[in-house]
C-alpha cells in the first residue's frame, strides 16, 4: 500500500460518481517526467539570466 493510498481514493471517487477508475502510470514514468521538468526548469534558470547579461 502506498503512503497516500491514492489508488484507494481514486477507486472510492469512481464508485461514488459511477465513473471508471483511471489506471495510474507506473512510478518510474512519473519519476522520468519529474526529472524532465527539473531539467527544463534548470535550463531556463541558467539560460535566461545569460541572455539578459549579454545584451
N, C-alpha and C positions, 0 to 999 in steps of 0.2 A: 504494500500500500504506500502511496506517495505521502509526503508530508502535508500536502494541502488537500488531499482527497479530491482533486479536481475532476477525475473521472466519475466519482460518485456524484458530485454536484451537477455535472452535465447530464448524467442519466436521470437524476431526480427532476431537473428542469424539463427534460424531454418528456418524462412521464406526465408531468403536470400540464404541459402545453400541447400534448398529443403530437409533438414533432419527433422525428427520429433523432437519436443522438448522433453527433458528428464524430467520426473516428479521429482521434488525435494523432498527430505526426510523431514519429519517434523522437526521443530526446536528442539523439545525435543530429538530426536535421535542425532542431531548434538551436542547438549549440553552434552549428555552422552558420545559420542566419545571424545569430547574435555576434559572432566573431566578424562576419562580413560587415554588419552595421558599424562595429567598433573600428574596423579598418577604414571604412569610408569616412567616419567622423574624424579619425586621426589624420587622414589625408587632407581633409578640408581644414582642420585646425592648423596644419603645418603650412599648407599652400596659400591660404587666404591672407595671412599676415605677410608672407613673402611677396605676394603680388602687390600689396599696398606699399611695402617698403621700397620696391623697385621703381615706383612711379615718381 
